[in-house]
Structure formats: structure tokens, C-alpha cells
């Protein structure tokens, strides 16, 4: 997939032009390697530690198959993000792309609001995963208290500064990857000692259609890869986004996919599917089953760090998206307030954290995960179509360009996944969009009143 130089009046072989770099109140402090670890940490922390048991309930020991399918589908839309982010490196992400492509304020708002709602719901879901078996193996504490406490701590880290948050992400990503490597190595030792059962990695539950079961599980598996889109909302804080963004985004997804497949196979070999499905801390159960002479509390800590990292990065995205939408008049202007020294959008951080804390009271990780996917699929359809619509738009800097079939296939894949959503999830999604429409009407009324008073 080449870079587009024809769109530029002054092609830049090196760093992106000033058009891509200037015009922001935020600090450009994120390098390419930091972005790679940002996406990798968000994707890994958001999926494999929390949802392996849910996948096992759907497809038995063949958990790696829907993960591989979900990776392929995610890469299609990731390619579209790579083109649009390098073309328009703005904090609003998908909402900004919709605004540029469709010129309809209500469409731009609903796309941005869907992305924002998905992010906030995801933070709530990850906080609940944090408060489950992994934490109870370490210290007894009521799950709602633990989930809300985590959200509060993450909000403080987020307000501290983007560079500090990214530094924390680097450390946590290294730890969470080490935990997944530990799982693979431990299961390898288990198999070498005559334990486990490799034949389980291709077994589907009795009486199910493998193709239909895989497709249904791909919905949940897709949640394991969501997180890559959050990087679009920190585009204003990237150094040289035109060069660094595509490499970091696509590379991190590929690495995450390989790790997921290896861990899924190892988990199925170590434990029967029903035992994986029965645990809210499935990888902890796998680690315990291997009999490796290490305290299980060590793996619990690693898993907690991984899940907290995913929640941190998603909370960063949510606050930056809220800031970007407010900066364009789509949300209250108060959300654009930044801390003078830290240059972080503190009001947006507090508001998104408070909503996520309230959502933890729902207490259903699977439903929250599927609702996130539903909302993001709506966003992804908009983004894939926007790539095609905006091909006629020219910018004055060099940017990435995907093959035309990629966004077309991206749209079709999203529609396919939407057909697999349950009625309950559609209801939750409809409620979120209805809230968005009400908020849009309120913002329009406030804007109209302000114009009259002027």
C-alpha cells in the first residue's frame, strides 16, 4: 500500500508538512515506537485476558479460529484509518472524518458519539474484568468498588499528562506481553511433561455448526482487537503522523494477532472448554492447570496490569474524542478546557470517567463487549465509506493510501458482523444512539439561542 504523493503540492519525503503538524493546543509528544506500544497494549489488554472463557463457550477449543477471522476483518478497517489519520491528523478521529466526508452535522455527531459511547462502555467492561477472579486471587474486595476505584486512578493518570501516560503504557505493555509469553511457555512445559491435550484446539462443541459458531464468536473476538481505532484520537499528539502511524498501527495489530492465536491454542490444550468458560479469569485458570512452580498471585498481578492498561488507553481515547468533538461545537465547550501546565483535557477526562463508573453497575462483561462492537461497527462503516468519499479531497502533505478494495471489503465485513448481534445488544445500542440524538438536539438549541442573543 503506497503513500499518496499526487495529492501534495509540495511532496515531503521526510517529516509531514506544517499543515499536518500545526494548529493544535495539545502537545506533540508521542513517537512511532510509543504509538506501536499504545496500540499493542490497548489491543492485548482489552481482549485475551478477559474474554477467552467467553469464546470457549461459543466454539469450544477452537478459540483461535474466530480470533484469526476477527484479525483479518480488523485489518481491513485499520487500513482505512491509516489513510484518513495520515491525511487528517486531528483529535476528533472518526467524527472529524465524517464531518469532512458527509457535510451533515447530525451524521458527524452520531459517528463521534457512537465512538465515544463505545469507548466509555469499554472502560466500564474492562474495569469489571479487572474486578473479577484476577483481583480476588490477590485481595478480597467488592467488584463494584474495585471497578470504580480503578476508573478513578486511571483518570488521575490521564490528567497527569499524555507523555507520562504513554510511559506508563510502555511499562505495562511489556509486563502484559510477558504474561502471555509465560502462558505459552508454561503450557509448552505441561505438554512436554505429558499433560494437556493438543487435540482440543480444533474441537467445536457437540451439535453446533462450526461455520455459524465461528461467525458468532467472531463478534466477541472482534472486541479483542478493538482499540486500534483509539489511536486516531491522539493524532494531534503524534510526532510525524504521516510516517509513523501506518507502521505502528498495522504492525501492532499483526503482532497482537499472532500472540492471540498462540495463547488461544495453549489455553485449549491446557484445559477443556467448559472449564475455561466457567472462569472470569480464564488465563489464570490455565496457568494454575500447568502446575508451573510459580505463585499464581504473580500471574494475577500481570493480568491485572494488562487489563488496567487497556482501560487506561481507552480512557485516553474517550477523553480526547470528547475534547475533539467539543472543539468543533458538537459537545459542550467546557470539555475543551485543558490543564495549563499539563496540557490535558481535564474536564473531558472527569466526565467520561464518571459515566464509565456508572456503567459498571450493569455488571455484564459479555453484553458490554458486544455493545462496544455494535457501536464501533457503525463507526467503522462510516470511516470506510469516508475513505472513498474523500479520495477527491487533496491535502498539502504526503499521506498513506490503501487499495480501493480495502474500504469496500471493510464495509461488507462490518455489515456481516452486524447481522450476528442479538436483540438485547441492538436495544442497548439503540438506547445509546437515542441519548446521542437528544444531546445533539440540545446542543443545536443552545447554539441557536446563542446566535439569537448575539
DRENDO-759996 format. One record per residue (C-alpha): residue in one letter; x, y, z. Coordinates in Angstrom, 2 decimals, decimal comma. Layout:
BEGIN
A;X;Y;Z
...
//
This chain:
BEGIN
X;0,00;0,00;0,00
X;1,77;3,15;-1,23
X;1,91;6,70;0,01
X;-0,03;9,30;-1,96
X;2,29;11,99;-3,27
X;-0,04;13,16;-6,06
X;-2,25;14,97;-3,55
X;0,56;17,17;-2,36
X;1,54;20,44;-3,93
X;4,90;20,15;-2,16
X;5,64;16,48;-1,53
X;7,57;15,84;1,64
X;9,89;12,84;1,53
X;10,69;13,18;5,22
X;8,56;14,62;8,04
X;4,98;15,65;7,40
X;4,39;19,22;6,39
X;3,40;22,00;8,71
X;-0,19;21,52;7,62
X;-0,17;18,15;9,32
X;1,79;19,25;12,35
X;0,47;22,60;13,46
X;-2,84;24,03;14,65
X;-3,31;22,20;17,93
X;-3,40;23,14;21,60
X;-2,20;19,66;22,55
X;1,44;18,66;22,97
X;3,02;16,51;20,21
X;4,93;14,09;22,41
X;4,14;10,61;21,01
X;6,76;8,90;18,85
X;6,26;5,97;16,44
X;7,51;3,31;18,90
X;5,34;4,79;21,64
X;2,32;4,58;19,31
X;3,15;0,95;18,44
X;3,13;0,06;22,13
X;0,00;2,19;22,66
X;-1,99;0,14;20,14
X;-0,41;-3,17;21,15
X;-1,08;-2,53;24,83
X;-4,66;-1,46;24,19
X;-5,48;-4,45;21,99
X;-3,80;-7,08;24,17
X;-5,15;-5,72;27,44
X;-8,66;-5,35;26,08
X;-9,14;-8,91;24,92
X;-7,25;-12,05;25,65
X;-7,07;-11,72;29,44
X;-10,80;-11,11;29,78
X;-12,68;-12,94;27,03
X;-11,02;-16,30;26,38
X;-13,64;-18,02;28,54
X;-16,50;-16,34;26,67
X;-15,04;-17,53;23,35
X;-14,64;-21,07;24,68
X;-18,34;-21,15;25,49
X;-19,11;-20,42;21,83
X;-16,58;-22,53;19,89
X;-15,13;-24,96;22,40
X;-11,41;-25,49;21,97
X;-11,28;-23,82;18,54
X;-10,95;-20,34;20,05
X;-8,06;-19,43;17,77
X;-10,25;-19,63;14,63
X;-12,64;-16,72;15,40
X;-9,62;-14,75;16,64
X;-7,89;-15,22;13,27
X;-11,10;-14,25;11,43
X;-11,52;-11,16;13,61
X;-7,91;-10,12;12,93
X;-8,48;-10,22;9,17
X;-11,65;-8,15;9,49
X;-9,99;-5,65;11,82
X;-7,06;-5,14;9,42
X;-9,46;-4,01;6,68
X;-10,81;-1,12;8,71
X;-7,36;-0,40;10,19
X;-6,16;0,25;6,64
X;-8,86;2,87;6,19
X;-7,87;4,53;9,47
X;-4,24;4,59;8,33
X;-5,22;6,59;5,24
X;-7,54;9,05;6,96
X;-5,41;9,68;10,04
X;-2,32;10,45;7,96
X;-4,43;12,64;5,70
X;-6,25;14,46;8,52
X;-4,29;14,10;11,80
X;-6,91;15,65;14,09
X;-8,09;14,68;17,59
X;-11,72;14,17;16,54
X;-10,89;10,94;14,72
X;-13,92;9,26;13,15
X;-16,21;12,20;13,90
X;-13,87;14,55;12,05
X;-13,66;12,16;9,08
X;-17,47;12,01;8,92
X;-17,68;15,79;9,10
X;-15,26;16,13;6,18
X;-16,94;13,43;4,08
X;-20,67;13,90;4,58
X;-21,07;17,60;5,47
X;-24,00;16,64;7,72
X;-23,61;17,76;11,35
X;-26,03;15,13;12,66
X;-24,08;12,32;10,95
X;-20,77;13,62;12,26
X;-22,23;13,88;15,74
X;-23,71;10,37;15,77
X;-20,48;8,84;14,47
X;-18,45;10,65;17,10
X;-20,97;9,89;19,81
X;-21,02;6,20;18,89
X;-17,24;6,11;19,14
X;-17,34;7,97;22,44
X;-20,06;5,72;23,85
X;-18,13;2,62;22,77
X;-15,02;3,90;24,50
X;-16,77;4,69;27,75
X;-18,61;1,34;27,73
X;-15,31;-0,42;27,03
X;-13,66;1,24;30,03
X;-16,56;0,04;32,17
X;-16,28;-3,51;30,80
X;-12,53;-3,68;31,35
X;-12,92;-2,35;34,88
X;-15,36;-5,17;35,60
X;-12,87;-7,68;34,18
X;-10,23;-6,14;36,46
X;-12,52;-6,63;39,46
X;-13,20;-10,32;38,75
X;-11,25;-13,51;39,54
X;-7,87;-11,95;38,80
X;-8,24;-9,40;41,59
X;-9,97;-11,75;44,04
X;-6,99;-14,10;43,77
X;-4,85;-11,25;45,07
X;-7,05;-9,35;47,52
X;-10,75;-9,66;48,53
X;-12,69;-6,55;47,56
X;-16,21;-5,95;46,28
X;-16,18;-5,86;42,44
X;-18,15;-2,57;42,07
X;-15,77;-0,83;44,49
X;-12,70;-2,20;42,70
X;-14,03;-1,25;39,25
X;-14,89;2,32;40,22
X;-11,62;2,69;42,14
X;-9,66;1,66;39,03
X;-11,51;4,20;36,89
X;-10,70;6,98;39,38
X;-6,99;6,09;39,41
X;-6,86;5,96;35,62
X;-8,48;9,40;35,39
X;-5,74;10,85;37,60
X;-3,02;9,24;35,47
X;-4,71;10,54;32,33
X;-4,79;14,09;33,73
X;-1,13;13,89;34,74
X;-0,02;14,07;31,12
X;-0,01;12,26;27,79
X;3,72;11,56;27,84
X;3,52;10,21;31,38
X;0,50;8,08;30,44
X;2,36;6,73;27,41
X;5,42;5,94;29,52
X;3,22;4,02;31,92
X;1,72;2,20;28,92
X;5,18;1,11;27,73
X;5,95;-0,47;31,10
X;2,53;-2,14;31,38
X;2,61;-3,41;27,79
X;5,95;-5,12;28,37
X;4,53;-6,73;31,51
X;1,33;-7,92;29,83
X;3,20;-9,38;26,85
X;5,47;-11,21;29,28
X;2,38;-12,69;30,91
X;1,12;-14,06;27,60
X;4,55;-15,45;26,77
X;4,53;-17,08;30,22
X;1,24;-18,81;29,38
X;2,60;-20,22;26,12
X;5,84;-21,39;27,74
X;4,03;-22,91;30,75
X;1,64;-24,86;28,53
X;4,59;-25,97;26,41
X;6,24;-27,40;29,53
X;2,95;-29,00;30,50
X;2,65;-30,72;27,11
X;6,30;-31,77;27,25
X;5,61;-33,46;30,56
X;2,71;-35,46;29,15
X;-0,10;-33,18;30,33
X;-2,75;-31,33;28,38
X;-4,40;-32,35;25,11
X;-3,46;-30,79;21,77
X;-6,44;-32,41;20,03
X;-8,78;-29,95;21,77
X;-7,54;-26,97;19,70
X;-9,78;-27,97;16,78
X;-12,82;-29,22;18,71
X;-16,16;-27,43;18,46
X;-18,98;-28,11;20,94
X;-21,17;-31,09;20,07
X;-24,19;-30,27;17,93
X;-23,09;-26,84;16,68
X;-22,40;-25,74;13,12
X;-18,68;-24,78;13,07
X;-19,15;-22,01;10,48
X;-22,07;-20,40;12,31
X;-20,38;-20,80;15,68
X;-17,20;-19,20;14,34
X;-19,13;-16,26;12,92
X;-21,00;-15,73;16,19
X;-17,76;-15,95;18,17
X;-16,05;-13,54;15,77
X;-18,32;-10,82;17,17
X;-16,82;-11,34;20,62
X;-13,33;-11,95;19,21
X;-13,58;-8,65;17,35
X;-13,75;-6,95;20,73
X;-10,32;-8,43;21,40
X;-8,93;-6,31;18,55
X;-10,85;-3,09;19,08
X;-8,57;-0,49;20,48
X;-6,68;0,16;17,28
X;-9,21;2,87;16,40
X;-8,44;4,74;19,63
X;-5,12;5,79;18,14
X;-6,93;8,06;15,68
X;-7,96;10,30;18,54
X;-4,41;11,06;19,65
X;-3,32;12,09;16,14
X;-2,78;15,70;17,27
X;-0,26;14,45;19,83
X;1,80;12,37;17,38
X;5,18;13,32;16,02
X;5,28;12,88;12,22
X;1,91;11,06;11,95
X;2,14;10,56;8,18
X;5,16;8,30;8,52
X;4,77;6,73;11,95
X;1,04;5,98;12,12
X;0,57;3,27;9,43
X;3,63;1,28;10,50
X;2,70;1,41;14,18
X;-0,99;0,63;13,62
X;-0,75;-2,29;11,18
X;2,38;-3,71;12,80
X;0,89;-3,78;16,28
X;-2,30;-5,48;15,06
X;-0,29;-8,18;13,31
X;1,79;-8,84;16,43
X;-1,33;-8,94;18,60
X;-2,97;-11,42;16,23
X;0,00;-13,81;16,36
X;0,09;-13,64;20,16
X;-3,67;-14,23;20,39
X;-3,57;-17,35;18,22
X;-0,69;-18,85;20,24
X;-2,37;-18,14;23,58
X;-5,73;-19,47;22,35
X;-4,15;-22,73;21,25
X;-2,23;-23,04;24,50
X;-5,38;-22,42;26,56
X;-7,38;-25,05;24,70
X;-4,57;-27,57;25,08
X;-4,30;-26,93;28,82
X;-7,98;-27,00;29,83
X;-11,30;-28,31;28,49
X;-13,56;-25,63;27,04
X;-16,16;-25,91;29,81
X;-13,55;-25,11;32,46
X;-12,33;-22,08;30,50
X;-15,91;-20,88;30,04
X;-16,64;-21,17;33,77
X;-13,94;-18,68;34,81
X;-13,90;-14,88;34,70
X;-10,11;-15,18;34,89
X;-9,56;-17,89;32,25
X;-5,83;-17,40;31,76
X;-5,28;-17,63;35,50
X;-7,07;-20,99;35,38
X;-4,80;-22,06;32,51
X;-1,70;-21,03;34,42
X;-2,82;-22,93;37,51
X;-3,51;-26,04;35,41
X;0,05;-26,10;34,06
X;1,49;-26,75;37,51
X;4,41;-24,38;36,91
X;6,06;-23,79;40,32
X;5,36;-20,07;40,47
X;2,86;-18,39;42,83
X;-0,42;-17,80;40,99
X;-0,56;-14,35;42,52
X;2,25;-13,33;40,14
X;0,12;-14,13;37,10
X;-2,88;-12,43;38,69
X;-0,84;-9,23;39,03
X;0,30;-9,46;35,40
X;-3,28;-9,95;34,22
X;-4,49;-7,01;36,32
X;-1,81;-4,78;34,83
X;-2,79;-5,87;31,31
X;-6,48;-5,12;31,84
X;-5,73;-1,81;33,58
X;-3,51;-0,83;30,66
X;-6,31;-1,45;28,18
X;-8,67;0,61;30,31
X;-6,11;3,43;30,58
X;-5,57;3,67;26,84
X;-9,29;3,52;26,10
X;-9,94;6,25;28,67
X;-7,30;8,40;26,95
X;-9,11;7,91;23,64
X;-12,52;8,71;25,13
X;-11,36;11,95;26,71
X;-9,53;13,08;23,54
X;-12,57;12,31;21,41
X;-14,82;14,26;23,76
X;-12,32;17,13;23,59
X;-12,20;16,97;19,78
X;-15,99;16,94;19,42
X;-16,36;19,83;21,86
X;-13,70;21,77;19,96
X;-15,95;21,51;16,88
X;-19,08;22,57;18,74
X;-20,61;19,08;18,84
X;-20,38;18,81;22,64
X;-20,36;21,48;25,38
X;-17,36;23,80;25,11
X;-16,47;23,13;28,75
X;-14,99;19,81;27,59
X;-12,21;21,70;25,76
X;-10,68;23,03;28,98
X;-7,11;21,87;29,48
X;-4,79;22,00;32,47
X;-2,40;24,93;31,87
X;0,80;23,09;32,68
X;-0,08;19,53;31,73
X;-1,99;20,35;28,52
X;-4,50;17,56;29,19
X;-8,30;17,92;28,70
X;-9,22;17,56;32,35
X;-12,98;18,24;32,10
X;-13,37;15,64;29,35
X;-11,39;13,16;31,45
X;-13,58;13,68;34,54
X;-16,88;13,44;32,63
X;-16,00;10,29;30,66
X;-14,64;8,62;33,80
X;-17,83;9,39;35,75
X;-20,04;7,87;33,04
X;-17,86;4,74;32,84
X;-18,07;4,36;36,62
X;-21,88;4,47;36,45
X;-21,94;1,82;33,70
X;-20,01;-0,66;35,84
X;-23,23;-1,14;37,82
X;-24,59;-3,18;34,87
X;-22,11;-5,91;35,76
X;-22,32;-7,92;32,49
X;-18,98;-8,11;30,68
X;-20,21;-10,07;27,63
X;-23,11;-7,69;26,94
X;-20,89;-4,65;27,39
X;-18,32;-6,14;24,99
X;-20,93;-6,86;22,31
X;-22,43;-3,38;22,70
X;-18,98;-1,88;22,17
X;-18,62;-3,90;18,97
X;-22,07;-2,83;17,71
X;-21,32;0,86;18,21
X;-17,86;0,55;16,69
X;-19,18;-1,29;13,63
X;-21,41;1,72;12,93
X;-18,36;3,95;13,25
X;-16,24;1,66;11,08
X;-18,81;1,65;8,26
X;-18,76;5,45;8,29
X;-14,96;5,54;8,28
X;-14,58;3,03;5,43
X;-17,09;4,92;3,28
X;-15,39;8,23;4,17
X;-12,13;6,95;2,65
X;-13,84;6,59;-0,72
X;-15,76;9,87;-0,49
X;-12,64;11,85;0,47
X;-10,45;10,48;-2,31
X;-11,29;13,61;-4,31
X;-10,06;15,85;-1,48
X;-6,44;16,98;-1,76
X;-4,17;17,88;1,15
X;-0,78;19,57;1,09
X;1,22;16,82;2,71
X;2,21;13,24;1,94
X;-0,12;10,58;3,35
X;-0,78;6,84;3,32
X;-3,23;5,36;0,80
X;-4,90;1,92;0,86
X;-6,04;-0,10;-2,14
X;-9,63;0,81;-3,06
X;-10,93;-2,71;-2,38
X;-9,87;-2,47;1,28
X;-12,54;0,02;2,48
X;-15,16;-1,73;0,30
X;-14,36;-5,06;1,96
X;-14,29;-3,25;5,30
X;-17,88;-2,08;4,86
X;-19,06;-5,56;3,86
X;-17,30;-7,15;6,84
X;-18,94;-4,71;9,25
X;-22,39;-5,41;7,80
X;-21,77;-9,15;8,16
X;-20,83;-8,75;11,81
X;-23,86;-6,53;12,48
X;-26,17;-9,33;11,33
X;-24,87;-11,51;14,17
X;-25,81;-9,15;17,01
X;-28,53;-10,17;19,46
X;-31,76;-8,25;20,05
X;-30,60;-7,22;23,53
X;-27,40;-5,71;22,18
X;-29,31;-3,87;19,45
X;-31,56;-2,48;22,20
X;-28,55;-1,23;24,17
X;-27,10;0,30;21,01
X;-30,41;1,96;20,14
X;-30,61;3,47;23,63
X;-27,09;4,88;23,25
X;-27,92;6,42;19,86
X;-31,20;7,84;21,22
X;-29,25;9,53;24,02
X;-26,94;10,90;21,34
X;-29,83;12,33;19,32
X;-31,25;14,03;22,39
X;-27,85;15,52;23,21
X;-27,48;16,68;19,60
X;-30,88;18,42;19,74
X;-29,90;20,12;22,99
X;-26,60;21,32;21,51
X;-28,38;22,66;18,42
X;-30,90;24,50;20,59
X;-28,12;26,04;22,69
X;-26,29;27,11;19,54
X;-29,42;28,64;18,03
X;-30,16;30,55;21,25
X;-26,61;31,89;21,35
X;-26,94;33,14;17,76
X;-30,20;34,91;18,56
X;-28,71;36,62;21,61
X;-25,78;37,86;19,54
//
